[in-house]
């Protein structure tokens, strides 16, 4: 399976060509996508960690703070909503909320309509931090895909979205 691309083969292309030589009956088109996504995911994850390090944030902290920031005023969610947003168990989220509360980034408040329920609220300190960090996060994400033209970025995003939607069915 010779490369028909206008750039040198990447490590995945080399592996796929080797499989094609050894097992030509295999359709490796799916593997071509998945392996590249896996390799890039590791790279993107490391870049995210490096970007957040300068804000003294771990990835999970950023995830929780940004979930609260994205919902808009009053920048509050129930712990259950945060668990769904971060795909975590309630025990894990309780621990994370405790740690963010200790750092002054969130606070717990009784829900106004039901005093038995708790809301996790982004503090001014947490909002200031996440507002600064998101700019760096967006810039780094854009820098991560500079090899693609703007229209190609949009096309790839749409294709990956299709895969995610199908996975969630």
DSSP file (Angstrom, degrees, kcal/mol; ACC not computed):
  #  RESIDUE AA STRUCTURE BP1 BP2  ACC     N-H-->O    O-->H-N    N-H-->O    O-->H-N    TCO  KAPPA ALPHA  PHI   PSI    X-CA   Y-CA   Z-CA
    1    1 A X              0   0    0      0, 0.0    19,-0.1     0, 0.0    20,-0.1   0.000 360.0 360.0 360.0  85.4    0.0    0.0    0.0
    2    2 A X        -     0   0    0      1,-0.1     2,-0.3     2,-0.0    11,-0.0  -0.313 360.0-101.0 -67.1 148.8    2.2    2.9   -1.2
    3    3 A X        -     0   0    0      1,-0.1    -1,-0.1     2,-0.0     6,-0.1  -0.519  30.4-173.7 -71.9 131.7    1.7    6.3    0.3
    4    4 A X        +     0   0    0     -2,-0.3    -1,-0.1    -3,-0.1     2,-0.1   0.192  50.0 113.6-107.0  13.7   -0.3    8.6   -2.0
    5    5 A X  S    S-     0   0    0      2,-0.2     4,-0.1     1,-0.1    -2,-0.0  -0.409  72.6-127.0 -86.2 162.6    0.2   11.6    0.4
    6    6 A X  S    S+     0   0    0     -2,-0.1     2,-0.3     2,-0.1    -1,-0.1   0.244  89.5  59.3 -91.4  12.2    2.2   14.7   -0.4
    7    7 A X  S    S-     0   0    0      1,-0.1    -2,-0.2     3,-0.0     3,-0.1  -0.906  99.2 -77.2-135.6 164.1    4.3   14.4    2.7
    8    8 A X        -     0   0    0     -2,-0.3    -1,-0.1     1,-0.1    -2,-0.1  -0.170  59.6 -92.0 -59.6 154.3    6.6   11.8    4.1
    9    9 A X        -     0   0    0     -4,-0.1     2,-0.1     1,-0.1    -1,-0.1  -0.386  38.2-137.1 -66.9 144.4    5.0    8.8    5.8
   10   10 A X     >  -     0   0    0     -3,-0.1     4,-2.0    -2,-0.1     5,-0.2  -0.388  35.3 -90.6 -89.7 177.7    4.4    8.9    9.5
   11   11 A X  H  > S+     0   0    0      1,-0.2     4,-2.0     2,-0.2     5,-0.1   0.845 127.6  52.6 -60.1 -34.8    5.1    6.0   11.9
   12   12 A X  H  > S+     0   0    0      2,-0.2     4,-2.9     1,-0.2    -1,-0.2   0.922 106.1  52.3 -68.7 -43.3    1.6    4.7   11.4
   13   13 A X  H  > S+     0   0    0      1,-0.2     4,-2.4     2,-0.2    -2,-0.2   0.907 109.1  50.8 -59.0 -41.4    1.9    4.7    7.6
   14   14 A X  H  X S+     0   0    0     -4,-2.0     4,-1.9     2,-0.2    -1,-0.2   0.928 111.5  47.5 -61.9 -45.2    5.1    2.7    7.9
   15   15 A X  H  X S+     0   0    0     -4,-2.0     4,-2.3     1,-0.2    -2,-0.2   0.919 112.1  49.8 -62.1 -43.9    3.5    0.1   10.2
   16   16 A X  H  X S+     0   0    0     -4,-2.9     4,-2.6     1,-0.2    -1,-0.2   0.887 108.7  52.1 -64.7 -38.7    0.4   -0.2    7.9
   17   17 A X  H  X S+     0   0    0     -4,-2.4     4,-1.9    -5,-0.2    -1,-0.2   0.883 108.8  51.5 -64.0 -37.3    2.7   -0.7    4.8
   18   18 A X  H  X S+     0   0    0     -4,-1.9     4,-2.1     2,-0.2    -2,-0.2   0.919 110.7  47.5 -64.6 -43.3    4.5   -3.5    6.7
   19   19 A X  H  X S+     0   0    0     -4,-2.3     4,-4.3     1,-0.2    -2,-0.2   0.894 109.0  55.0 -63.4 -38.8    1.1   -5.1    7.6
   20   20 A X  H  < S+     0   0    0     -4,-2.6    -1,-0.2     1,-0.2    -2,-0.2   0.893 108.8  47.9 -61.7 -39.2    0.1   -4.8    3.9
   21   21 A X  H  < S+     0   0    0     -4,-1.9     3,-0.3     2,-0.2    -1,-0.2   0.909 122.3  34.4 -65.0 -42.4    3.2   -6.6    2.9
   22   22 A X  H  < S+     0   0    0     -4,-2.1    -2,-0.2     1,-0.2     2,-0.2   0.847 136.3  18.9 -84.0 -36.6    2.7   -9.4    5.4
   23   23 A X    ><  +     0   0    0     -4,-4.3     3,-2.0    -5,-0.2    -1,-0.2  -0.588  64.8 169.7-136.5  71.7   -1.1   -9.6    5.4
   24   24 A X  T 3  S+     0   0    0     -3,-0.3    -1,-0.1     1,-0.3    -4,-0.1   0.666  73.5  67.5 -62.9 -17.1   -2.5   -8.0    2.3
   25   25 A X  T 3  S+     0   0    0      2,-0.1     2,-0.3    -5,-0.0    -1,-0.3   0.643  79.9  99.3 -77.7 -13.2   -6.0   -9.3    2.9
   26   26 A X    <   -     0   0    0     -3,-2.0     2,-0.9    -7,-0.2    -3,-0.1  -0.554  68.5-142.3 -78.1 134.5   -6.4   -7.0    6.0
   27   27 A X        +     0   0    0     -2,-0.3     3,-0.4     1,-0.1     4,-0.3  -0.852  24.5 175.4 -92.6 103.9   -8.3   -3.8    5.6
   28   28 A X     >  +     0   0    0     -2,-0.9     4,-2.2     1,-0.2     5,-0.2   0.217  45.0 108.4 -97.3  14.4   -6.3   -1.5    7.9
   29   29 A X  H  > S+     0   0    0      1,-0.2     4,-1.2     2,-0.2    -1,-0.2   0.903  82.4  46.4 -60.2 -42.1   -8.2    1.7    7.1
   30   30 A X  H  > S+     0   0    0     -3,-0.4     4,-2.7     1,-0.2     3,-0.3   0.912 111.7  50.7 -65.3 -42.3   -9.8    1.8   10.6
   31   31 A X  H  > S+     0   0    0     -4,-0.3     4,-2.6     1,-0.2     5,-0.4   0.844 102.5  61.9 -64.5 -32.7   -6.5    1.1   12.3
   32   32 A X  H  X S+     0   0    0     -4,-2.2     4,-1.0     1,-0.2    -1,-0.2   0.885 111.6  38.3 -59.9 -38.5   -5.0    3.9   10.3
   33   33 A X  H  X S+     0   0    0     -4,-1.2     4,-2.6    -3,-0.3    -2,-0.2   0.950 117.1  48.2 -75.5 -51.9   -7.4    6.3   12.0
   34   34 A X  H  X S+     0   0    0     -4,-2.7     4,-2.7     1,-0.2     5,-0.2   0.902 110.8  49.8 -61.6 -44.7   -7.4    4.8   15.5
   35   35 A X  H  X S+     0   0    0     -4,-2.6     4,-2.4     1,-0.2    -1,-0.2   0.915 112.5  47.7 -62.0 -41.7   -3.6    4.5   15.8
   36   36 A X  H  X S+     0   0    0     -4,-1.0     4,-2.8    -5,-0.4     5,-0.2   0.913 111.9  49.9 -65.4 -41.2   -3.1    8.1   14.7
   37   37 A X  H  X S+     0   0    0     -4,-2.6     4,-2.8     2,-0.2    -2,-0.2   0.926 111.5  49.3 -62.4 -43.4   -5.8    9.3   17.2
   38   38 A X  H  X S+     0   0    0     -4,-2.7     4,-1.8     2,-0.2    -2,-0.2   0.925 113.0  45.9 -62.5 -44.9   -4.1    7.3   20.0
   39   39 A X  H  X S+     0   0    0     -4,-2.4     4,-1.7     1,-0.2    -2,-0.2   0.933 116.2  45.3 -63.6 -45.9   -0.7    8.7   19.3
   40   40 A X  H  X S+     0   0    0     -4,-2.8     4,-3.5     1,-0.2     5,-0.2   0.869 107.5  58.8 -66.6 -35.8   -2.0   12.2   19.0
   41   41 A X  H  X S+     0   0    0     -4,-2.8     4,-2.6    -5,-0.2    -1,-0.2   0.910 105.8  48.9 -60.0 -42.1   -4.1   11.9   22.1
   42   42 A X  H  X S+     0   0    0     -4,-1.8     4,-2.0     2,-0.2    -1,-0.2   0.922 114.2  46.0 -62.4 -43.2   -1.0   11.1   24.1
   43   43 A X  H  X S+     0   0    0     -4,-1.7     4,-2.5     2,-0.2    -2,-0.2   0.933 113.7  47.9 -64.3 -46.8    0.7   14.1   22.6
   44   44 A X  H  X S+     0   0    0     -4,-3.5     4,-2.4     1,-0.2    -2,-0.2   0.889 110.1  53.0 -63.1 -39.2   -2.3   16.4   23.2
   45   45 A X  H  X S+     0   0    0     -4,-2.6     4,-2.3    -5,-0.2    -1,-0.2   0.909 110.3  47.2 -62.9 -42.5   -2.6   15.2   26.8
   46   46 A X  H  X S+     0   0    0     -4,-2.0     4,-2.6     2,-0.2    -2,-0.2   0.910 111.0  51.4 -66.0 -41.4    1.0   16.0   27.5
   47   47 A X  H  X S+     0   0    0     -4,-2.5     4,-2.6     2,-0.2    -2,-0.2   0.904 109.4  51.3 -61.1 -40.7    0.7   19.4   25.9
   48   48 A X  H  X S+     0   0    0     -4,-2.4     4,-2.7     2,-0.2     5,-0.2   0.937 109.9  48.7 -61.7 -47.1   -2.4   20.0   28.1
   49   49 A X  H  X S+     0   0    0     -4,-2.3     4,-1.7     1,-0.2    -2,-0.2   0.923 112.7  48.4 -58.2 -44.6   -0.5   19.1   31.2
   50   50 A X  H  X S+     0   0    0     -4,-2.6     4,-0.8     1,-0.2    -1,-0.2   0.900 112.2  48.9 -63.6 -41.4    2.4   21.3   30.3
   51   51 A X  H >< S+     0   0    0     -4,-2.6     3,-0.6     1,-0.2     4,-0.2   0.922 114.0  45.1 -64.1 -44.7    0.0   24.3   29.5
   52   52 A X  H ><>S+     0   0    0     -4,-2.7     5,-2.0     1,-0.2     3,-1.7   0.735  97.0  75.1 -74.6 -22.4   -1.9   23.9   32.8
   53   53 A X  H ><5S+     0   0    0     -4,-1.7     3,-1.8     1,-0.3    -1,-0.2   0.876  89.4  58.0 -57.7 -38.5    1.3   23.5   34.8
   54   54 A X  T <<5S+     0   0    0     -4,-0.8    -1,-0.3    -3,-0.6    -2,-0.2   0.651 108.2  47.3 -69.8 -11.9    2.1   27.2   34.5
   55   55 A X  T < 5S-     0   0    0     -3,-1.7    -1,-0.3    -4,-0.2    -2,-0.2   0.276 115.2-117.4-105.0   7.5   -1.3   27.9   36.2
   56   56 A X  T < 5S+     0   0    0     -3,-1.8     2,-0.4     1,-0.2    -3,-0.2   0.890  71.9 134.6  55.2  43.2   -0.6   25.3   38.9
   57   57 A X      < -     0   0    0     -5,-2.0     2,-0.2    -8,-0.2    -1,-0.2  -0.945  49.6-143.7-122.4 142.1   -3.6   23.3   37.7
   58   58 A X     >  -     0   0    0     -2,-0.4     4,-2.4    -3,-0.1     5,-0.2  -0.643  35.1-106.6 -92.5 162.0   -4.0   19.6   37.1
   59   59 A X  H  > S+     0   0    0     -2,-0.2     4,-2.5     1,-0.2     5,-0.1   0.904 119.9  50.8 -56.8 -44.9   -6.1   18.4   34.2
   60   60 A X  H  > S+     0   0    0      1,-0.2     4,-2.1     2,-0.2    -1,-0.2   0.867 108.8  52.2 -64.0 -35.2   -9.0   17.3   36.4
   61   61 A X  H  > S+     0   0    0      2,-0.2     4,-2.7     1,-0.2     5,-0.2   0.937 110.4  47.7 -65.0 -45.1   -9.0   20.6   38.2
   62   62 A X  H  X S+     0   0    0     -4,-2.4     4,-3.0     1,-0.2     5,-0.3   0.908 109.5  54.6 -60.3 -42.4   -9.2   22.5   34.9
   63   63 A X  H  X S+     0   0    0     -4,-2.5     4,-1.8    -5,-0.2    -1,-0.2   0.920 112.4  42.0 -59.2 -45.5  -12.0   20.1   33.8
   64   64 A X  H  X S+     0   0    0     -4,-2.1     4,-1.9     2,-0.2    -2,-0.2   0.941 116.7  47.1 -68.8 -47.2  -14.2   20.9   36.9
   65   65 A X  H  X S+     0   0    0     -4,-2.7     4,-2.2     1,-0.2    -2,-0.2   0.907 113.5  48.1 -62.0 -41.8  -13.5   24.6   36.9
   66   66 A X  H  X S+     0   0    0     -4,-3.0     4,-2.7    -5,-0.2    -1,-0.2   0.846 106.9  56.7 -70.8 -31.5  -14.2   24.9   33.2
   67   67 A X  H  X S+     0   0    0     -4,-1.8     4,-0.9    -5,-0.3    -1,-0.2   0.917 111.3  44.2 -62.0 -41.6  -17.4   22.9   33.5
   68   68 A X  H  < S+     0   0    0     -4,-1.9     4,-0.3     1,-0.2     3,-0.3   0.889 115.1  48.3 -68.6 -39.3  -18.6   25.5   36.1
   69   69 A X  H >< S+     0   0    0     -4,-2.2     3,-1.4     1,-0.2    -2,-0.2   0.888 105.7  57.8 -68.7 -39.8  -17.4   28.4   34.0
   70   70 A X  H 3< S+     0   0    0     -4,-2.7    -1,-0.2     1,-0.3    -2,-0.2   0.774  95.8  63.4 -64.3 -27.7  -19.0   27.2   30.7
   71   71 A X  T 3< S-     0   0    0     -4,-0.9    -1,-0.3    -3,-0.3    -2,-0.2   0.624 100.3-140.9 -76.7  -9.7  -22.5   27.1   32.2
   72   72 A X    X   +     0   0    0     -3,-1.4     3,-3.5    -4,-0.3     4,-0.5  -0.120  49.6  27.8  78.6-179.2  -22.5   30.8   32.8
   73   73 A X  T 3  S+     0   0    0      1,-0.4    -4,-0.0     2,-0.2    -3,-0.0  -0.263 121.1  24.7 -57.9 136.8  -23.9   32.8   35.7
   74   74 A X  T 3  S-     0   0    0     48,-0.1    -1,-0.4     3,-0.0    48,-0.2  -0.898  92.1-142.4 -91.2  21.9  -24.2   31.8   38.5
   75   75 A X    <   +     0   0    0     -3,-3.5    47,-2.7     1,-0.2     2,-0.4   0.942  55.2 131.5  57.6  52.0  -21.4   29.4   37.6
   76   76 A X  E     +A  121   0A   0     -4,-0.5     2,-0.3    45,-0.2    45,-0.2  -0.989  30.1 170.3-140.3 143.3  -22.9   26.6   39.6
   77   77 A X  E     -A  120   0A   0     43,-2.0    43,-3.5    -2,-0.4     2,-0.1  -0.967  36.9-105.3-142.9 157.7  -23.8   22.9   39.1
   78   78 A X  E  >  -A  119   0A   0     -2,-0.3     4,-2.2    41,-0.2     5,-0.2  -0.490  36.7-112.2 -74.8 156.8  -24.9   20.1   41.3
   79   79 A X  H  > S+     0   0    0     39,-0.5     4,-2.4     1,-0.2     5,-0.1   0.872 120.1  56.4 -56.8 -35.6  -22.2   17.5   42.1
   80   80 A X  H  > S+     0   0    0      2,-0.2     4,-2.2     1,-0.2    -1,-0.2   0.921 106.3  48.7 -62.4 -43.8  -24.3   15.1   40.0
   81   81 A X  H  > S+     0   0    0      1,-0.2     4,-2.3     2,-0.2    -1,-0.2   0.884 110.8  51.0 -63.9 -37.8  -24.1   17.4   37.0
   82   82 A X  H  X S+     0   0    0     -4,-2.2     4,-2.3     2,-0.2    -1,-0.2   0.894 107.7  53.2 -65.6 -39.1  -20.3   17.7   37.5
   83   83 A X  H  X>S+     0   0    0     -4,-2.4     5,-1.9     1,-0.2     4,-1.3   0.924 110.7  46.6 -60.4 -44.6  -20.0   13.9   37.7
   84   84 A X  H  <5S+     0   0    0     -4,-2.2     3,-0.2     2,-0.2    -2,-0.2   0.910 111.9  51.0 -64.6 -41.5  -21.8   13.6   34.4
   85   85 A X  H  <5S+     0   0    0     -4,-2.3    -1,-0.2     1,-0.2    -2,-0.2   0.888 121.8  32.0 -62.2 -39.9  -19.7   16.3   32.8
   86   86 A X  H  <5S-     0   0    0     -4,-2.3    -1,-0.2    -5,-0.1    -2,-0.2   0.450 104.8-125.2 -98.6  -2.6  -16.4   14.7   34.0
   87   87 A X  T  <5 +     0   0    0     -4,-1.3     2,-0.3    -3,-0.2    -3,-0.2   0.940  63.9 137.2  55.0  51.7  -17.6   11.1   33.7
   88   88 A X      < -     0   0    0     -5,-1.9    -1,-0.2    -6,-0.1     2,-0.1  -0.822  58.2-104.1-122.4 162.2  -16.7   10.4   37.3
   89   89 A X     >  -     0   0    0     -2,-0.3     4,-2.2     1,-0.1     5,-0.2  -0.419  36.1-111.5 -76.8 161.7  -18.2    8.6   40.3
   90   90 A X  H  > S+     0   0    0      1,-0.2     4,-2.5     2,-0.2     5,-0.2   0.873 117.5  54.6 -64.8 -35.5  -19.8   10.6   43.0
   91   91 A X  H  > S+     0   0    0      2,-0.2     4,-1.8     1,-0.2    -1,-0.2   0.920 109.5  46.4 -63.1 -43.6  -17.0    9.6   45.5
   92   92 A X  H  > S+     0   0    0      1,-0.2     4,-2.0     2,-0.2    -2,-0.2   0.903 113.3  49.6 -65.1 -40.5  -14.3   10.7   43.1
   93   93 A X  H  X S+     0   0    0     -4,-2.2     4,-3.0     2,-0.2     5,-0.2   0.899 106.5  55.2 -67.7 -39.2  -16.1   14.0   42.5
   94   94 A X  H  X S+     0   0    0     -4,-2.5     4,-2.5     1,-0.2    -1,-0.2   0.928 108.9  48.5 -57.7 -45.2  -16.6   14.6   46.2
   95   95 A X  H  X S+     0   0    0     -4,-1.8     4,-2.1     1,-0.2    -1,-0.2   0.909 113.0  47.7 -60.6 -43.5  -12.9   14.3   46.7
   96   96 A X  H  X S+     0   0    0     -4,-2.0     4,-2.5     2,-0.2     5,-0.2   0.897 110.9  50.0 -67.6 -41.1  -12.1   16.7   43.9
   97   97 A X  H  X S+     0   0    0     -4,-3.0     4,-2.7     2,-0.2     5,-0.2   0.923 109.2  53.2 -62.9 -43.1  -14.6   19.3   45.1
   98   98 A X  H  X S+     0   0    0     -4,-2.5     4,-2.2    -5,-0.2    -2,-0.2   0.931 110.9  46.2 -55.6 -46.9  -13.1   19.1   48.5
   99   99 A X  H  X S+     0   0    0     -4,-2.1     4,-1.3     1,-0.2    -1,-0.2   0.890 113.5  47.8 -67.4 -39.7   -9.6   19.8   47.1
  100  100 A X  H  <>S+     0   0    0     -4,-2.5     5,-2.4     1,-0.2     6,-0.8   0.864 110.9  52.4 -68.7 -34.4  -10.8   22.6   44.9
  101  101 A X  H ><5S+     0   0    0     -4,-2.7     3,-1.2     1,-0.2    -2,-0.2   0.900 105.7  54.2 -66.6 -40.6  -12.7   24.1   47.9
  102  102 A X  H 3<5S+     0   0    0     -4,-2.2    -1,-0.2     1,-0.3    -2,-0.2   0.833 108.1  50.4 -61.3 -32.4   -9.5   24.0   50.0
  103  103 A X  T 3<5S-     0   0    0     -4,-1.3    -1,-0.3    -5,-0.2    -2,-0.2   0.523 117.1-115.9 -84.7  -5.5   -7.7   25.9   47.2
  104  104 A X  T < 5S+     0   0    0     -3,-1.2    22,-0.5    -4,-0.4    21,-0.3   0.668  84.1 116.0  83.0  16.9  -10.5   28.5   47.2
  105  105 A X  S   <S+     0   0    0     -5,-2.4    18,-2.5    20,-0.2     2,-0.3   0.739  79.1  16.8 -91.0 -24.9  -11.6   27.8   43.7
  106  106 A X  E     -B  122   0A   0     -6,-0.8     2,-0.3    16,-0.3    16,-0.2  -0.922  61.8-160.7-138.4 164.6  -15.1   26.6   44.5
  107  107 A X  E     -B  121   0A   0     14,-2.1    14,-3.2    -2,-0.3     2,-0.4  -0.982  20.9-122.3-141.9 155.3  -17.6   26.7   47.4
  108  108 A X  E     +B  120   0A   0     -2,-0.3     2,-0.3    12,-0.2    12,-0.2  -0.812  31.2 179.9 -96.6 138.2  -20.6   24.6   48.3
  109  109 A X  E     -B  119   0A   0     10,-2.5    10,-3.3    -2,-0.4     2,-0.2  -0.986  33.8-106.5-135.4 146.8  -23.9   26.4   48.8
  110  110 A X  E     -B  118   0A   0     -2,-0.3     8,-0.2     8,-0.2     2,-0.2  -0.511  46.0-106.3 -67.2 137.8  -27.3   25.1   49.7
  111  111 A X        -     0   0    0      6,-3.0     3,-0.4     3,-0.6     6,-0.2  -0.485  23.3-134.9 -68.2 135.0  -29.6   25.2   46.6
  112  112 A X  S    S+     0   0    0      1,-0.2     3,-0.3    -2,-0.2    -1,-0.1   0.866 102.7  44.4 -61.5 -39.4  -32.1   28.1   47.0
  113  113 A X  S    S+     0   0    0      1,-0.3     2,-0.3     2,-0.1    -1,-0.2   0.699 128.8  24.3 -80.7 -18.6  -35.1   26.0   45.9
  114  114 A X    >   -     0   0    0     -3,-0.4     3,-2.2     3,-0.1    -3,-0.6  -0.781  64.8-162.4-149.9  98.0  -34.2   23.0   48.0
  115  115 A X  T 3  S+     0   0    0      1,-0.3    -3,-0.1    -2,-0.3    -1,-0.1   0.631  89.6  64.6 -59.4 -15.0  -32.0   23.6   51.0
  116  116 A X  T 3  S+     0   0    0     -6,-0.1    -1,-0.3     2,-0.1     2,-0.2   0.736  92.0  76.4 -80.5 -21.6  -31.2   19.8   51.2
  117  117 A X  S <  S-     0   0    0     -3,-2.2    -6,-3.0    -6,-0.2     2,-0.4  -0.590  72.9-141.2 -91.5 152.4  -29.4   20.0   47.8
  118  118 A X  E     - B   0 110A   0     -8,-0.2   -39,-0.5    -2,-0.2     2,-0.4  -0.888   7.4-158.8-115.0 142.3  -26.0   21.4   47.3
  119  119 A X  E     -AB  78 109A   0    -10,-3.3   -10,-2.5    -2,-0.4     2,-0.6  -0.927  14.9-137.8-113.4 143.9  -24.6   23.4   44.5
  120  120 A X  E     -AB  77 108A   0    -43,-3.5   -43,-2.0    -2,-0.4     2,-0.4  -0.916  27.3-164.2 -99.9 122.9  -20.9   23.7   43.7
  121  121 A X  E     -AB  76 107A   0    -14,-3.2   -14,-2.1    -2,-0.6     2,-0.4  -0.908  19.5-124.6-117.0 133.6  -20.2   27.4   42.8
  122  122 A X  E     - B   0 106A   0    -47,-2.7   -16,-0.3    -2,-0.4   -48,-0.1  -0.600  30.5-139.6 -72.2 127.7  -17.1   28.8   41.1
  123  123 A X     >  -     0   0    0    -18,-2.5     4,-2.8    -2,-0.4     5,-0.2  -0.348  24.9-105.0 -82.0 169.2  -15.5   31.5   43.2
  124  124 A X  H  > S+     0   0    0      1,-0.2     4,-2.7     2,-0.2     5,-0.2   0.912 124.5  51.8 -58.5 -42.4  -14.1   34.7   41.9
  125  125 A X  H  > S+     0   0    0    -21,-0.3     4,-2.1     1,-0.2    -1,-0.2   0.918 111.7  46.3 -60.8 -44.4  -10.6   33.3   42.4
  126  126 A X  H  > S+     0   0    0    -22,-0.5     4,-2.7   -21,-0.2     5,-0.2   0.888 112.7  49.8 -65.9 -39.7  -11.6   30.1   40.5
  127  127 A X  H  X S+     0   0    0     -4,-2.8     4,-2.5     2,-0.2     5,-0.2   0.920 109.9  50.3 -66.6 -43.5  -13.2   32.1   37.7
  128  128 A X  H  X S+     0   0    0     -4,-2.7     4,-1.6    -5,-0.2    -2,-0.2   0.927 113.6  46.5 -58.9 -45.1  -10.2   34.4   37.3
  129  129 A X  H  X S+     0   0    0     -4,-2.1     4,-2.7    -5,-0.2    -2,-0.2   0.943 114.2  44.9 -64.9 -48.9   -7.9   31.4   37.1
  130  130 A X  H  X S+     0   0    0     -4,-2.7     4,-2.4     1,-0.2    -1,-0.2   0.849 109.7  56.7 -68.1 -32.2  -10.0   29.4   34.6
  131  131 A X  H  X S+     0   0    0     -4,-2.5     4,-0.7    -5,-0.2    -1,-0.2   0.865 112.6  41.9 -65.4 -35.0  -10.5   32.5   32.4
  132  132 A X  H  X S+     0   0    0     -4,-1.6     4,-1.3    -5,-0.2     3,-0.4   0.913 115.5  49.4 -73.9 -43.7   -6.7   32.9   32.1
  133  133 A X  H  X S+     0   0    0     -4,-2.7     4,-2.5     1,-0.2    -2,-0.2   0.841 103.3  59.6 -67.2 -34.2   -6.1   29.2   31.7
  134  134 A X  H  X S+     0   0    0     -4,-2.4     4,-2.7     1,-0.2     5,-0.2   0.852 101.2  55.3 -66.8 -31.8   -8.7   28.7   28.9
  135  135 A X  H  X S+     0   0    0     -4,-0.7     4,-2.4    -3,-0.4    -1,-0.2   0.943 111.4  43.6 -63.4 -46.3   -7.0   31.3   26.7
  136  136 A X  H  X S+     0   0    0     -4,-1.3     4,-2.5     2,-0.2    -2,-0.2   0.883 113.4  52.7 -64.7 -37.9   -3.7   29.3   27.0
  137  137 A X  H  X S+     0   0    0     -4,-2.5     4,-2.3     2,-0.2    -2,-0.2   0.921 111.1  45.3 -64.2 -45.5   -5.7   26.0   26.4
  138  138 A X  H  X S+     0   0    0     -4,-2.7     4,-2.4     2,-0.2     5,-0.2   0.916 113.6  50.2 -64.9 -44.1   -7.4   27.3   23.2
  139  139 A X  H  X S+     0   0    0     -4,-2.4     4,-2.4    -5,-0.2    -2,-0.2   0.921 111.6  48.1 -60.5 -43.9   -4.1   28.7   21.9
  140  140 A X  H  X S+     0   0    0     -4,-2.5     4,-1.9     2,-0.2    -1,-0.2   0.899 110.1  51.8 -65.9 -39.7   -2.3   25.4   22.6
  141  141 A X  H  X S+     0   0    0     -4,-2.3     4,-0.7     2,-0.2    -1,-0.2   0.916 111.3  47.6 -62.6 -41.9   -5.1   23.5   20.9
  142  142 A X  H >< S+     0   0    0     -4,-2.4     3,-1.0     1,-0.2    -2,-0.2   0.916 111.3  50.5 -63.9 -42.1   -4.8   25.7   17.8
  143  143 A X  H >< S+     0   0    0     -4,-2.4     3,-1.2     1,-0.2    -1,-0.2   0.827 102.0  63.3 -64.5 -31.0   -1.1   25.4   17.8
  144  144 A X  H 3< S+     0   0    0     -4,-1.9    -1,-0.2     1,-0.3     3,-0.2   0.725 110.1  37.8 -66.4 -22.0   -1.4   21.6   18.0
  145  145 A X  T X< S+     0   0    0     -3,-1.0     3,-2.0    -4,-0.7    -1,-0.3   0.008  72.8 122.8-120.8  28.7   -3.2   21.5   14.6
  146  146 A X  T <   +     0   0    0     -3,-1.2    -1,-0.1     1,-0.3    -2,-0.1   0.702  64.8  72.9 -64.8 -17.8   -1.3   24.1   12.6
  147  147 A X  T 3  S+     0   0    0     -3,-0.2     2,-0.4    -4,-0.2    -1,-0.3   0.680  91.2  72.8 -68.4 -14.9   -0.5   21.5   10.0
  148  148 A X  S <  S-     0   0    0     -3,-2.0    -3,-0.1     2,-0.0     2,-0.0  -0.820  84.6-122.9-104.9 139.2   -4.1   21.7    8.9
  149  149 A X     >  -     0   0    0     -2,-0.4     4,-2.3     1,-0.1     3,-0.3  -0.353  37.1-102.9 -67.6 158.9   -5.8   24.5    7.0
  150  150 A X  H  > S+     0   0    0      1,-0.3     4,-2.1     2,-0.2     5,-0.2   0.890 122.8  48.6 -54.0 -45.5   -8.8   26.0    8.7
  151  151 A X  H  > S+     0   0    0      1,-0.2     4,-2.2     2,-0.2    -1,-0.3   0.853 110.4  52.1 -66.8 -32.6  -11.3   24.2    6.5
  152  152 A X  H  > S+     0   0    0     -3,-0.3     4,-2.8     2,-0.2    -1,-0.2   0.862 106.8  53.4 -70.2 -35.2   -9.5   20.9    7.1
  153  153 A X  H  X S+     0   0    0     -4,-2.3     4,-2.6     2,-0.2    -2,-0.2   0.937 110.9  46.3 -61.3 -46.2   -9.7   21.5   10.9
  154  154 A X  H  X S+     0   0    0     -4,-2.1     4,-2.1     2,-0.2    -2,-0.2   0.910 113.4  49.1 -63.5 -41.8  -13.4   22.0   10.6
  155  155 A X  H  X S+     0   0    0     -4,-2.2     4,-2.4     2,-0.2    -2,-0.2   0.925 112.6  46.9 -64.2 -44.7  -13.8   18.9    8.4
  156  156 A X  H  X S+     0   0    0     -4,-2.8     4,-2.8     1,-0.2     5,-0.3   0.917 110.5  52.9 -63.4 -43.0  -11.7   16.7   10.8
  157  157 A X  H  X S+     0   0    0     -4,-2.6     4,-2.0    -5,-0.2    -1,-0.2   0.904 110.5  48.1 -58.6 -41.5  -13.7   18.0   13.8
  158  158 A X  H  X S+     0   0    0     -4,-2.1     4,-2.0     2,-0.2    -2,-0.2   0.918 111.8  48.9 -66.2 -43.9  -16.9   17.1   12.0
  159  159 A X  H  X S+     0   0    0     -4,-2.4     4,-1.7     1,-0.2    -2,-0.2   0.922 112.5  47.5 -62.9 -43.9  -15.7   13.6   11.1
  160  160 A X  H  X S+     0   0    0     -4,-2.8     4,-2.3     1,-0.2    -1,-0.2   0.864 108.6  56.2 -65.5 -34.8  -14.5   13.0   14.7
  161  161 A X  H  X S+     0   0    0     -4,-2.0     4,-2.9    -5,-0.3     5,-0.2   0.905 103.8  53.8 -62.1 -41.4  -17.8   14.2   16.0
  162  162 A X  H  X S+     0   0    0     -4,-2.0     4,-2.3     1,-0.2    -1,-0.2   0.904 108.4  49.4 -59.3 -41.6  -19.6   11.6   13.8
  163  163 A X  H  X S+     0   0    0     -4,-1.7     4,-2.2     2,-0.2    -1,-0.2   0.919 112.2  48.0 -65.1 -42.7  -17.5    8.9   15.4
  164  164 A X  H  X S+     0   0    0     -4,-2.3     4,-1.9     2,-0.2    -2,-0.2   0.920 111.4  49.5 -63.4 -43.9  -18.3   10.2   18.9
  165  165 A X  H  < S+     0   0    0     -4,-2.9     4,-0.4     1,-0.2    -1,-0.2   0.922 112.1  48.1 -62.8 -43.8  -22.0   10.4   18.2
  166  166 A X  H >< S+     0   0    0     -4,-2.3     3,-1.0    -5,-0.2    -1,-0.2   0.889 109.5  53.5 -63.4 -39.1  -22.1    6.9   16.8
  167  167 A X  H 3< S+     0   0    0     -4,-2.2    -1,-0.2     1,-0.2    -2,-0.2   0.867 106.9  52.4 -62.3 -37.1  -20.1    5.6   19.8
  168  168 A X  T 3<        0   0    0     -4,-1.9    -1,-0.2     1,-0.2    -2,-0.2   0.493 360.0 360.0 -81.7  -2.9  -22.6    7.1   22.2
  169  169 A X    <         0   0    0     -3,-1.0    -1,-0.2    -4,-0.4    -2,-0.1   0.500 360.0 360.0 -73.2 360.0  -25.7    5.5   20.5
